[in-house]
């Protein structure tokens, strides 16, 4: 593959006549199947995946599993084949022969006896370029050539159904087409357009418009029609020239047929030379989220005043985006391989678009960026602090400004009169309405809060951000707030009372040793920030306190060859993933023997598909396991702990975007999917100071060049 994985990193491909999503070491080693393949991944609402072994085995779906069908046919002379979707099962499918997933692209090769077709879904989600990552546009490219030595008359067909723009298929939609400079546009949207009215977890967008943008030079035939037009193409290679005007109607309509956006791309005579066409798939959500009762615009509005302008800009930049994607993917996958080996690189590659696509990048009325995640399939919360925390390593590495954008809406809320507690909030509401915490006791009571968890998370993210940026300027802007949280942890953090932590599915736990580590590391991190800001007396106070706590922790948590789950529970154990900051941030609160003992214990307690989170159950958290593996000082130990995660991805029967909560014995999903927390697997890259500096510097250079 042009040297993209020349050092042996697992690429997503198909070999030996077998079809599916596979990660395979090019040295002929083990293959690994991705549970779901990203096609269009831009945010919690614009997120379409293939959840089967072949693109033609099933319909494409939203990350929630709801059908959002993209369908594709190809006509070769007088014969029609399917290349995308299962809507026309009686039409023969092309044979899928190769699939490759890189950070920004999904590339699938299919063939018939006559031709070879390569599909590329390119989402230019470059974290170091906020303008690019904000554009809700994926490029779909077709490359077609003859494979039998003959010349064939070829035409491509593509359609998208109305479910792309509604929450439920019984909601009516309207559709239309338009012309802008250099492009044909087709669009579909709900007829009622209830902007930012619905909220929740298992919810899809029901406002705004899904678009297909076809460059004028592609000689396309376009229609705002119905799914019946697909049958016309299958029979004749043509679609009706007129639009379907019987609207509005539901995507689940039987008669008249369901509405669809239809495109035909005639390629003419195709021989050995590749013939290429491309199209843009985009979504205009008008307003993206609500923050403290104010509707916020998507961040791409900083660059473009209209959606049509954004689409024209995206088409203008298509050639450069292709080049950038190829180079970015090569650079990142190469470093992932060097950092953690082929299994790790495969996991991190699959996590890339998922972690970004669980967020929405918006701007406030002053143009300040907010990068706001949805807590997918856990409760739908927006900007959950203990979701920001595990996802932050990816953004600390690839663009620390995105961490600022994650933190900014949270600290503004915490500094407002709405938040009255001494500890940090858990969330800002339920997506897409960020109007105040709803989880647990909300803004009213301390019941079911995560006081130590969230306060420690916030301080550690601020400290890691200062480490990445080389200064504590952002922390200085919010110093009174950070000080309040540090004071709380000084009082309450060492031996936590009965409370929830981020692993709230496991229930309340008192004397939680891993939570205690978080408080200790956060206090030490606060001391580092104080030093950077010239407050050396505060630094001395908090560093000394953290050091004393760490020494006491070692004595109280010791349990023979490992350390306990809770101070008062002998014979128990847990992953001590919060300890990872001790080395990464150079805090050195704990003796090295703590991590060494824990890693040795983890290696002895691995199940076929991973390391359990603790002794209470056989389930684990994928992200935390990589954090725990990063405690290892040897590459071999790291790979030993991480390799079973790759085995899980290969064997799980649950075909969903990567879950982070699964059973290590059965490989079955327990809950959660498509969450941003998988960005946490990039923690291994942060443990290499040279790699962290390289990528953070690259982000600063890209940002400055775009100013």
C-alpha positions as CSV (number, residue, x, y, z in Angstrom):
1,X,0.0,0.0,0.0
2,X,2.5,2.5,-1.2
3,X,4.5,2.2,2.0
4,X,1.7,3.5,4.2
5,X,2.1,0.6,6.6
6,X,5.6,-0.3,5.4
7,X,6.8,-1.0,9.0
8,X,4.2,-3.7,9.6
9,X,1.3,-1.8,11.1
10,X,-2.0,-3.5,10.7
11,X,-3.9,-2.1,7.8
12,X,-7.6,-2.7,7.2
13,X,-7.7,-4.9,4.2
14,X,-8.9,-8.1,2.6
15,X,-6.7,-11.0,1.6
16,X,-6.9,-14.5,0.3
17,X,-10.4,-14.1,-1.3
18,X,-12.0,-13.5,2.1
19,X,-14.2,-10.4,2.6
20,X,-14.6,-8.1,5.5
21,X,-13.0,-5.4,7.6
22,X,-9.6,-6.7,8.6
23,X,-6.6,-5.3,10.2
24,X,-3.6,-7.4,9.0
25,X,0.1,-7.2,9.7
26,X,1.8,-7.0,6.3
27,X,4.4,-9.5,7.6
28,X,1.7,-12.1,7.2
29,X,0.6,-12.2,10.9
30,X,-2.8,-12.3,12.6
31,X,-5.8,-10.7,11.0
32,X,-8.2,-8.5,12.9
33,X,-11.7,-7.6,12.0
34,X,-13.1,-4.1,12.8
35,X,-16.6,-4.5,14.4
36,X,-17.9,-1.5,12.4
37,X,-16.4,0.6,9.6
38,X,-16.6,4.4,9.7
39,X,-17.9,5.9,6.4
40,X,-19.2,9.4,7.4
41,X,-18.3,10.5,10.9
42,X,-18.6,14.2,11.8
43,X,-20.6,14.5,15.0
44,X,-23.1,12.7,17.2
45,X,-25.8,13.4,14.6
46,X,-23.9,13.0,11.3
47,X,-22.4,9.6,11.8
48,X,-23.0,6.7,9.3
49,X,-21.2,3.3,9.5
50,X,-21.1,-0.1,7.8
51,X,-21.7,-2.7,10.4
52,X,-21.1,-5.9,8.5
53,X,-18.3,-7.8,6.8
54,X,-19.1,-6.4,3.4
55,X,-20.6,-3.1,2.3
56,X,-23.3,-5.1,0.5
57,X,-24.2,-7.3,3.4
58,X,-26.4,-4.8,5.2
59,X,-27.7,-1.3,5.1
60,X,-25.5,1.5,6.4
61,X,-26.5,2.8,9.8
62,X,-26.3,5.6,12.2
63,X,-23.9,4.8,15.2
64,X,-27.1,4.1,17.2
65,X,-27.9,1.2,14.9
66,X,-30.8,2.9,13.2
67,X,-30.9,2.4,9.4
68,X,-29.7,5.4,7.4
69,X,-29.3,3.9,4.0
70,X,-26.8,4.8,1.4
71,X,-27.1,2.6,-1.7
72,X,-24.9,2.1,-4.7
73,X,-25.2,0.3,-8.0
74,X,-22.8,0.0,-11.0
75,X,-23.9,-0.8,-14.5
76,X,-21.3,-2.6,-16.6
77,X,-22.5,-2.8,-20.2
78,X,-26.0,-4.4,-19.7
79,X,-25.4,-5.9,-16.3
80,X,-26.0,-4.2,-13.0
81,X,-24.2,-4.9,-9.7
82,X,-24.5,-3.7,-6.1
83,X,-21.5,-2.1,-4.4
84,X,-23.2,-0.5,-1.4
85,X,-26.2,-1.4,0.7
86,X,-28.5,-4.4,0.7
87,X,-31.7,-2.8,-0.5
88,X,-31.7,-4.7,-3.8
89,X,-30.7,-8.2,-2.6
90,X,-31.8,-9.7,-5.9
91,X,-29.0,-7.8,-7.7
92,X,-25.7,-9.5,-7.6
93,X,-23.1,-7.8,-5.3
94,X,-19.6,-7.0,-6.4
95,X,-17.0,-9.1,-4.6
96,X,-15.3,-7.2,-1.9
97,X,-11.6,-7.9,-2.1
98,X,-9.8,-5.3,0.0
99,X,-10.7,-2.9,2.9
100,X,-8.4,-0.4,4.5
101,X,-9.1,1.9,7.4
102,X,-6.7,4.8,8.1
103,X,-7.3,7.6,10.5
104,X,-9.1,9.8,7.9
105,X,-10.1,7.4,5.2
106,X,-12.0,4.2,4.5
107,X,-11.0,2.5,1.2
108,X,-12.9,-0.5,-0.2
109,X,-12.1,-2.4,-3.4
110,X,-14.7,-4.5,-5.1
111,X,-14.7,-6.3,-8.4
112,X,-16.7,-8.2,-10.9
113,X,-15.3,-10.3,-13.7
114,X,-15.3,-7.2,-15.9
115,X,-14.2,-4.3,-13.7
116,X,-12.6,-3.2,-10.4
117,X,-14.2,-0.4,-8.3
118,X,-12.4,1.4,-5.4
119,X,-14.5,3.4,-3.1
120,X,-12.9,6.0,-0.8
121,X,-14.7,7.8,2.0
122,X,-12.5,10.7,3.1
123,X,-13.3,12.7,6.2
124,X,-10.6,15.4,6.5
125,X,-10.7,15.4,10.3
126,X,-7.3,16.9,10.9
127,X,-7.2,17.8,14.6
128,X,-4.5,20.4,14.0
129,X,-6.8,22.3,11.6
130,X,-10.0,23.5,13.3
131,X,-11.3,24.9,10.0
132,X,-11.0,21.5,8.3
133,X,-12.2,19.4,11.2
134,X,-15.3,21.6,11.6
135,X,-16.5,21.1,8.0
136,X,-19.4,18.6,8.0
137,X,-18.3,17.1,4.6
138,X,-17.1,13.7,3.6
139,X,-15.7,13.1,0.1
140,X,-16.8,9.9,-1.7
141,X,-14.6,9.0,-4.6
142,X,-15.0,6.2,-7.1
143,X,-12.1,4.8,-9.1
144,X,-13.1,2.3,-11.8
145,X,-11.0,0.3,-14.3
146,X,-11.4,-2.7,-16.5
147,X,-9.8,-5.9,-15.2
148,X,-10.4,-8.3,-18.1
149,X,-8.6,-6.4,-20.9
150,X,-11.8,-5.3,-22.6
151,X,-13.4,-1.8,-22.7
152,X,-16.8,-1.5,-21.0
153,X,-19.6,1.0,-20.9
154,X,-19.9,1.9,-17.2
155,X,-22.3,4.1,-15.2
156,X,-22.4,4.6,-11.4
157,X,-25.6,5.1,-9.3
158,X,-25.9,6.4,-5.7
159,X,-28.8,7.3,-3.5
160,X,-29.4,8.4,0.1
161,X,-32.8,8.0,1.8
162,X,-34.7,10.4,4.0
163,X,-33.7,8.7,7.3
164,X,-30.5,10.7,7.2
165,X,-32.4,13.8,8.3
166,X,-35.0,12.5,10.8
167,X,-35.0,10.8,14.2
168,X,-37.7,8.3,13.3
169,X,-38.8,7.0,9.9
170,X,-42.4,8.0,10.5
171,X,-41.4,11.7,10.4
172,X,-42.2,13.4,7.1
173,X,-39.4,14.9,5.0
174,X,-39.2,17.3,2.0
175,X,-36.5,17.2,-0.7
176,X,-35.3,19.5,-3.4
177,X,-32.3,20.3,-5.7
178,X,-30.5,23.4,-6.5
179,X,-27.5,24.8,-8.5
180,X,-24.6,26.7,-7.0
181,X,-21.4,27.7,-8.8
182,X,-19.7,24.6,-10.0
183,X,-22.0,22.1,-8.2
184,X,-25.4,20.4,-8.3
185,X,-27.0,20.1,-4.8
186,X,-29.6,17.6,-3.6
187,X,-31.0,17.9,-0.1
188,X,-33.5,16.3,2.2
189,X,-34.8,17.4,5.6
190,X,-37.6,17.0,8.0
191,X,-40.7,18.9,7.1
192,X,-41.3,20.4,10.6
193,X,-37.7,21.5,11.3
194,X,-37.8,21.4,15.2
195,X,-34.4,23.0,15.7
196,X,-32.8,21.9,19.0
197,X,-36.1,20.7,20.4
198,X,-35.4,17.0,21.1
199,X,-32.7,15.7,23.4
200,X,-31.6,12.4,24.8
201,X,-29.3,9.4,24.2
202,X,-30.8,7.2,21.5
203,X,-31.8,10.2,19.4
204,X,-30.9,11.3,15.9
205,X,-31.2,14.8,14.4
206,X,-34.6,15.9,13.1
207,X,-33.7,19.3,11.8
208,X,-31.4,20.7,9.2
209,X,-30.6,19.2,5.8
210,X,-28.6,16.3,4.5
211,X,-26.9,17.2,1.2
212,X,-25.3,15.5,-1.8
213,X,-23.0,17.8,-3.7
214,X,-22.0,16.7,-7.2
215,X,-19.4,18.8,-9.1
216,X,-20.7,20.2,-12.4
217,X,-17.8,18.7,-14.3
218,X,-18.8,15.1,-13.4
219,X,-21.6,15.1,-16.0
220,X,-24.1,13.7,-13.5
221,X,-27.8,13.0,-13.8
222,X,-29.4,14.2,-10.5
223,X,-33.0,13.9,-9.2
224,X,-34.7,14.6,-6.0
225,X,-36.8,11.5,-6.5
226,X,-37.5,8.2,-4.8
227,X,-36.1,4.7,-4.2
228,X,-38.0,3.6,-7.3
229,X,-35.5,5.5,-9.4
230,X,-33.0,2.8,-8.3
231,X,-35.1,0.2,-9.9
232,X,-35.1,2.2,-13.1
233,X,-31.3,2.4,-13.1
234,X,-31.0,-1.3,-12.4
235,X,-33.1,-2.1,-15.5
236,X,-31.9,0.6,-18.0
237,X,-28.9,2.4,-16.6
238,X,-31.0,5.6,-16.5
239,X,-33.2,7.5,-14.0
240,X,-36.2,9.7,-14.7
241,X,-35.3,13.2,-15.6
242,X,-37.9,14.8,-13.4
243,X,-38.1,15.1,-9.6
244,X,-40.8,13.4,-7.4
245,X,-43.1,16.2,-6.3
246,X,-45.3,14.2,-4.0
247,X,-44.1,15.6,-0.7
248,X,-43.8,15.7,2.2
249,X,-43.8,12.0,3.0
250,X,-42.2,9.5,5.3
251,X,-39.0,7.6,4.7
252,X,-40.9,4.5,5.6
253,X,-43.6,5.2,3.0
254,X,-44.6,2.2,0.9
255,X,-46.7,4.0,-1.7
256,X,-45.6,6.2,-3.1
257,X,-42.1,4.7,-2.7
258,X,-39.8,6.2,-0.1
259,X,-38.1,9.5,-1.0
260,X,-34.4,9.5,-2.0
261,X,-31.7,11.6,-3.4
262,X,-30.6,10.0,-6.7
263,X,-27.4,10.5,-8.7
264,X,-26.1,8.8,-11.8
265,X,-22.5,9.3,-13.0
266,X,-21.9,8.0,-16.5
267,X,-18.3,7.0,-17.0
268,X,-18.6,6.1,-20.7
269,X,-16.0,3.7,-22.0
270,X,-13.7,2.3,-19.3
271,X,-10.6,0.4,-20.0
272,X,-7.3,-0.2,-18.2
273,X,-6.9,3.4,-17.3
274,X,-8.7,4.4,-14.1
275,X,-11.7,6.7,-14.4
276,X,-12.4,8.8,-11.3
277,X,-15.5,10.6,-10.1
278,X,-16.3,12.1,-6.7
279,X,-19.1,13.7,-4.7
280,X,-19.5,15.5,-1.4
281,X,-21.8,14.4,1.4
282,X,-22.6,17.1,3.9
283,X,-25.1,18.1,6.6
284,X,-26.3,21.6,7.5
285,X,-27.6,21.5,11.1
286,X,-28.2,25.3,11.1
287,X,-27.6,25.5,14.9
288,X,-25.7,22.7,16.5
289,X,-26.1,22.9,20.3
290,X,-27.7,25.1,22.9
291,X,-25.4,26.4,25.7
292,X,-27.0,28.2,28.7
293,X,-30.1,28.9,26.6
294,X,-28.2,30.3,23.6
295,X,-28.2,28.5,20.3
296,X,-24.7,28.1,19.0
297,X,-23.5,28.0,15.4
298,X,-21.2,25.3,14.0
299,X,-17.6,26.3,14.0
300,X,-17.3,26.3,10.2
301,X,-19.3,29.5,10.2
302,X,-16.2,31.3,11.2
303,X,-14.9,30.6,7.7
304,X,-18.1,30.6,5.6
305,X,-21.2,32.7,5.9
306,X,-23.4,30.0,4.2
307,X,-23.6,26.3,3.7
308,X,-23.4,26.7,0.0
309,X,-20.2,28.7,0.5
310,X,-18.8,25.9,2.7
311,X,-19.6,23.3,0.0
312,X,-17.9,25.4,-2.6
313,X,-14.9,25.7,-0.4
314,X,-14.8,22.0,0.3
315,X,-14.9,21.3,-3.4
316,X,-12.1,23.8,-4.1
317,X,-10.0,22.1,-1.5
318,X,-10.7,18.5,-2.6
319,X,-7.3,17.9,-4.2
320,X,-5.3,19.3,-1.3
321,X,-7.4,17.4,1.2
322,X,-6.6,14.1,-0.6
323,X,-2.9,14.8,-0.4
324,X,-3.0,15.9,3.2
325,X,-5.0,12.9,4.2
326,X,-2.5,10.5,2.7
327,X,0.4,12.2,4.4
328,X,-1.3,12.6,7.7
329,X,-2.4,9.0,7.8
330,X,1.1,7.8,7.0
331,X,2.7,10.0,9.6
332,X,0.3,9.2,12.4
333,X,0.1,5.4,11.8
334,X,3.9,5.2,11.6
335,X,4.3,6.9,15.0
336,X,1.5,4.7,16.5
337,X,3.4,1.6,15.4
338,X,6.7,2.9,16.8
339,X,5.0,3.7,20.1
340,X,3.1,0.5,20.8
341,X,3.4,-2.1,18.1
342,X,0.9,-3.3,15.4
343,X,-2.0,-4.2,17.7
344,X,-1.9,-0.9,19.4
345,X,-1.6,1.0,16.1
346,X,-4.7,-0.9,14.8
347,X,-6.7,0.0,17.9
348,X,-5.7,3.7,17.8
349,X,-6.5,3.9,14.1
350,X,-10.0,2.6,14.7
351,X,-10.4,5.1,17.6
352,X,-9.4,8.1,15.6
353,X,-12.6,9.2,13.7
354,X,-14.8,7.7,16.4
355,X,-13.3,9.9,19.1
356,X,-13.5,13.1,17.0
357,X,-17.0,12.2,15.7
358,X,-18.5,11.9,19.1
359,X,-17.9,15.7,19.5
360,X,-19.4,18.8,17.9
361,X,-17.2,21.8,17.3
362,X,-19.1,25.0,17.8
363,X,-18.5,28.7,18.5
364,X,-20.0,31.1,21.0
365,X,-21.1,34.5,20.1
366,X,-17.6,35.8,20.5
367,X,-16.2,33.2,18.1
368,X,-14.6,31.1,20.9
369,X,-14.4,27.3,20.1
370,X,-16.3,24.8,22.2
371,X,-15.6,21.1,21.5
372,X,-18.5,19.3,23.1
373,X,-18.9,15.5,23.2
374,X,-22.1,13.5,23.6
375,X,-21.9,10.6,26.1
376,X,-23.1,8.0,23.5
377,X,-25.2,5.1,24.9
378,X,-24.4,5.8,28.5
379,X,-26.9,8.6,29.2
380,X,-26.5,11.1,26.4
381,X,-25.0,13.8,28.6
382,X,-23.1,16.7,26.9
383,X,-19.6,17.7,27.9
384,X,-19.4,15.1,30.7
385,X,-16.1,15.7,32.6
386,X,-15.3,12.1,33.1
387,X,-15.8,11.6,29.4
388,X,-13.6,14.6,28.5
389,X,-10.9,13.2,30.8
390,X,-10.4,9.8,29.2
391,X,-10.7,11.2,25.7
392,X,-8.2,14.0,26.3
393,X,-4.9,12.2,25.5
394,X,-5.7,12.1,21.8
395,X,-6.3,15.9,21.7
396,X,-3.4,16.7,24.1
397,X,-1.3,15.0,21.5
398,X,-2.8,16.1,18.2
399,X,-4.0,19.6,19.1
400,X,-4.0,20.9,22.7
401,X,-6.3,23.8,21.6
402,X,-9.0,21.2,21.3
403,X,-8.6,20.4,25.0
404,X,-9.0,24.1,25.7
405,X,-12.2,24.0,23.6
406,X,-13.4,20.9,25.7
407,X,-12.7,22.7,29.0
408,X,-14.0,26.1,28.2
409,X,-17.8,25.5,28.4
410,X,-17.3,23.5,31.6
411,X,-15.3,26.1,33.5
412,X,-17.6,28.9,32.4
413,X,-20.5,26.9,33.9
414,X,-18.5,26.1,37.0
415,X,-17.7,29.8,37.5
416,X,-21.4,30.8,37.1
417,X,-24.0,31.2,39.7
418,X,-25.7,28.0,38.5
419,X,-23.0,25.8,40.1
420,X,-22.9,26.1,43.9
421,X,-20.7,23.3,44.9
422,X,-17.0,23.2,46.0
423,X,-16.2,20.4,43.5
424,X,-16.4,20.2,39.7
425,X,-19.6,19.5,37.8
426,X,-20.2,16.2,36.1
427,X,-21.9,17.5,32.9
428,X,-23.6,20.4,31.3
429,X,-26.9,18.7,30.5
430,X,-28.1,16.2,27.9
431,X,-27.1,16.5,24.3
432,X,-27.7,18.8,22.5
433,X,-28.9,21.0,25.3
434,X,-26.1,22.2,27.6
435,X,-28.2,24.3,30.0
436,X,-26.9,22.8,33.2
437,X,-26.1,19.5,34.9
438,X,-28.8,16.9,35.1
439,X,-26.9,13.8,36.2
440,X,-27.2,12.7,39.8
441,X,-28.2,15.6,42.1
442,X,-27.9,18.0,39.3
443,X,-27.6,21.6,40.5
444,X,-29.6,20.9,43.6
445,X,-28.0,18.3,45.8
446,X,-24.7,16.4,46.4
447,X,-26.5,13.1,46.0
448,X,-24.9,10.8,43.3
449,X,-22.3,13.4,42.4
450,X,-18.7,12.5,41.5
451,X,-16.9,15.2,43.6
452,X,-13.4,13.7,43.8
453,X,-13.5,12.2,40.3
454,X,-14.5,15.3,38.5
455,X,-12.3,17.7,40.5
456,X,-9.3,15.5,39.9
457,X,-10.1,15.2,36.3
458,X,-10.3,18.9,35.7
459,X,-7.0,19.7,37.5
460,X,-5.2,16.9,35.7
461,X,-6.5,18.1,32.3
462,X,-5.4,21.7,33.0
463,X,-1.9,20.4,34.1
464,X,-1.5,18.2,31.0
465,X,-2.6,21.1,28.8
466,X,0.0,23.4,30.4
467,X,2.6,20.6,29.8
468,X,1.6,20.4,26.2
469,X,1.6,24.1,25.6
470,X,4.6,24.9,27.6
471,X,2.9,27.5,29.7
472,X,0.0,27.7,32.3
473,X,-1.7,30.7,30.7
474,X,-5.0,28.9,30.4
475,X,-4.9,27.7,34.0
476,X,-4.1,31.3,35.2
477,X,-7.4,32.5,33.7
478,X,-9.3,30.1,35.9
479,X,-6.9,29.9,38.9
480,X,-9.5,30.7,41.7
481,X,-11.6,27.8,40.4
482,X,-8.7,25.4,40.2
483,X,-7.7,26.5,43.7
484,X,-11.1,25.8,45.1
485,X,-11.0,22.3,43.6
486,X,-7.5,21.7,45.0
487,X,-8.6,22.7,48.4
488,X,-11.5,20.3,48.2
489,X,-9.2,17.4,47.2
490,X,-6.8,18.3,50.0
491,X,-9.7,17.8,52.4
492,X,-11.6,15.0,50.8
493,X,-9.4,13.3,48.2
494,X,-7.0,10.9,50.0
495,X,-9.5,8.5,51.5
496,X,-12.7,9.1,49.4
497,X,-16.0,8.7,51.1
498,X,-18.7,6.4,49.7
499,X,-19.3,7.9,46.2
500,X,-19.4,7.3,42.5
501,X,-16.4,7.5,40.2
502,X,-16.2,7.5,36.4
503,X,-16.9,3.7,36.5
504,X,-20.3,4.5,38.0
505,X,-21.8,1.3,36.5
506,X,-19.9,-0.6,39.2
507,X,-21.8,1.4,41.9
508,X,-20.8,3.4,44.9
509,X,-17.5,2.6,46.6
510,X,-15.8,4.0,49.7
511,X,-12.0,4.2,50.2
512,X,-11.4,3.7,46.4
513,X,-7.6,3.4,46.0
514,X,-7.6,4.3,42.3
515,X,-9.7,7.4,43.0
516,X,-7.3,8.3,45.8
517,X,-4.5,8.1,43.3
518,X,-6.4,10.5,41.1
519,X,-6.7,13.0,44.0
520,X,-3.0,12.7,44.8
521,X,-1.8,13.1,41.3
522,X,-4.2,16.1,40.9
523,X,-2.8,17.8,43.9
524,X,0.8,17.3,42.6
525,X,-0.3,18.6,39.2
526,X,-1.8,21.7,40.9
527,X,1.6,22.2,42.6
528,X,3.2,22.1,39.2
529,X,0.8,24.7,37.8
530,X,1.4,26.9,40.8
531,X,5.2,26.7,40.2
532,X,4.6,27.7,36.6
533,X,2.6,30.7,37.7
534,X,5.2,31.8,40.3
535,X,3.2,30.8,43.4
536,X,6.0,28.7,44.9
537,X,4.6,28.7,48.5
538,X,1.4,27.1,47.2
539,X,3.4,24.7,45.1
540,X,5.4,23.6,48.1
541,X,2.3,23.1,50.2
542,X,0.4,21.0,47.8
543,X,3.4,19.0,46.6
544,X,4.3,18.1,50.2
545,X,0.8,17.1,50.9
546,X,0.6,14.9,47.8
547,X,3.9,13.3,48.7
548,X,2.7,12.5,52.2
549,X,-0.5,11.1,50.9
550,X,1.3,8.9,48.4
551,X,3.5,7.4,51.1
552,X,0.5,6.6,53.2
553,X,-1.3,5.2,50.1
554,X,1.5,2.7,49.6
555,X,1.2,1.4,53.1
556,X,-2.6,1.3,53.3
557,X,-3.3,-0.1,49.8
558,X,-0.6,-2.9,49.9
559,X,-2.0,-6.4,49.5
560,X,0.9,-8.7,48.9
561,X,1.8,-8.8,45.3
562,X,-0.5,-6.0,44.3
563,X,-2.6,-3.1,45.7
564,X,-6.2,-3.2,46.8
565,X,-9.4,-2.0,45.2
566,X,-10.3,-0.2,48.4
567,X,-8.2,0.5,51.5
568,X,-10.4,-1.5,53.7
569,X,-10.9,-4.6,51.4
570,X,-8.1,-7.1,51.5
571,X,-7.9,-9.7,48.8
572,X,-9.2,-7.3,46.2
573,X,-7.6,-5.6,43.2
574,X,-8.3,-3.0,40.5
575,X,-6.6,-1.4,37.6
576,X,-4.7,1.7,38.8
577,X,-5.0,3.6,35.5
578,X,-4.9,7.0,37.2
579,X,-1.2,6.3,38.1
580,X,-0.2,6.9,34.5
581,X,0.1,10.7,35.1
582,X,2.8,10.1,37.6
583,X,5.3,9.5,34.9
584,X,3.8,11.3,32.0
585,X,3.7,14.7,33.8
586,X,6.9,14.0,35.7
587,X,5.1,14.2,39.1
588,X,6.9,11.2,40.7
589,X,4.7,10.9,43.8
590,X,4.9,7.1,43.9
591,X,7.9,4.8,44.0
592,X,8.4,3.0,40.7
593,X,7.8,-0.3,42.5
594,X,4.1,0.4,42.6
595,X,3.6,0.4,38.9
596,X,6.0,-2.5,38.5
597,X,4.1,-4.6,41.0
598,X,0.7,-3.7,39.4
599,X,1.9,-4.5,35.8
600,X,3.2,-7.9,36.9
601,X,-0.2,-8.6,38.6
602,X,-2.1,-7.5,35.5
603,X,-0.1,-9.9,33.3
604,X,-1.1,-12.8,35.6
605,X,-4.8,-11.9,35.5
606,X,-5.5,-11.5,31.8
607,X,-8.5,-13.1,30.3
608,X,-8.7,-14.1,26.7
609,X,-10.1,-10.7,25.7
610,X,-8.4,-8.4,28.2
611,X,-7.8,-7.4,31.7
612,X,-10.8,-7.0,34.0
613,X,-11.4,-3.6,35.5
614,X,-11.2,-5.1,39.0
615,X,-12.0,-8.3,40.9
616,X,-15.7,-7.7,41.1
617,X,-16.6,-8.7,37.5
618,X,-15.1,-10.0,34.3
619,X,-15.9,-6.8,32.3
620,X,-13.4,-4.1,31.5
621,X,-13.0,-0.7,30.0
622,X,-11.0,-0.6,26.8
623,X,-9.6,2.9,27.4
624,X,-8.5,2.3,30.9
625,X,-6.8,-0.9,30.0
626,X,-4.5,0.9,27.6
627,X,-3.8,3.5,30.4
628,X,-2.9,0.6,32.7
629,X,-0.7,-1.0,30.0
630,X,1.1,2.3,29.7
631,X,2.4,1.8,33.2
632,X,4.7,-0.9,31.8
633,X,8.3,0.1,31.3
634,X,8.9,-2.6,28.7
635,X,7.4,-2.8,25.2
636,X,6.8,-6.5,25.6
637,X,4.7,-6.0,28.8
638,X,2.7,-3.2,27.1
639,X,1.9,-5.4,24.1
640,X,1.0,-8.4,26.4
641,X,-1.7,-6.3,28.1
642,X,-3.0,-4.6,24.9
643,X,-3.0,-7.6,22.5
644,X,-6.2,-9.1,24.0
645,X,-8.0,-5.9,23.2
646,X,-7.2,-6.6,19.5
647,X,-8.5,-10.1,20.0
648,X,-11.8,-8.7,21.4
649,X,-12.3,-6.5,18.4
650,X,-11.6,-9.4,16.1
651,X,-14.1,-11.8,17.8
652,X,-16.9,-9.7,19.4
653,X,-20.3,-10.7,17.9
654,X,-21.5,-7.1,18.5
655,X,-21.2,-5.2,15.2
656,X,-21.2,-1.7,16.5
657,X,-18.7,1.2,16.5
658,X,-16.1,0.3,19.1
659,X,-17.5,-0.2,22.6
660,X,-15.3,0.7,25.5
661,X,-17.2,-1.6,28.0
662,X,-17.1,-5.3,27.3
663,X,-16.7,-8.7,28.8
664,X,-13.1,-10.1,28.8
665,X,-14.3,-13.7,28.8
666,X,-17.1,-13.7,26.2
667,X,-16.0,-10.7,24.1
668,X,-19.6,-9.4,24.2
669,X,-20.5,-5.8,24.6
670,X,-21.8,-4.9,28.0
671,X,-22.8,-1.3,27.1
672,X,-21.6,1.9,25.5
673,X,-20.6,2.4,21.9
674,X,-19.2,5.0,19.6
675,X,-18.0,7.1,22.5
676,X,-15.2,9.6,22.5
677,X,-13.4,8.0,25.4
678,X,-11.6,5.7,23.0
679,X,-9.4,8.7,22.3
680,X,-7.8,7.7,25.6
681,X,-5.8,5.0,23.9
682,X,-3.5,7.8,22.7
683,X,-2.1,8.0,26.2
684,X,0.7,5.7,25.1
685,X,1.9,8.4,22.7
686,X,2.0,10.9,25.6
687,X,4.4,8.6,27.5
688,X,7.0,9.3,24.9
689,X,8.1,13.0,25.4
690,X,9.6,13.2,21.9
691,X,6.4,12.1,20.2
692,X,4.2,14.3,22.3
693,X,6.4,17.3,21.6
694,X,6.5,16.5,17.9
695,X,2.7,16.4,17.5
696,X,1.9,19.3,19.8
697,X,4.5,21.4,17.9
698,X,3.0,20.3,14.6
699,X,-0.4,21.5,15.8
700,X,1.0,24.9,16.8
701,X,2.7,25.3,13.4
702,X,-0.5,24.4,11.5
703,X,-2.5,26.8,13.7
704,X,-0.1,29.7,13.1
705,X,0.1,29.1,9.4
706,X,-3.7,29.4,9.3
707,X,-3.9,32.7,11.2
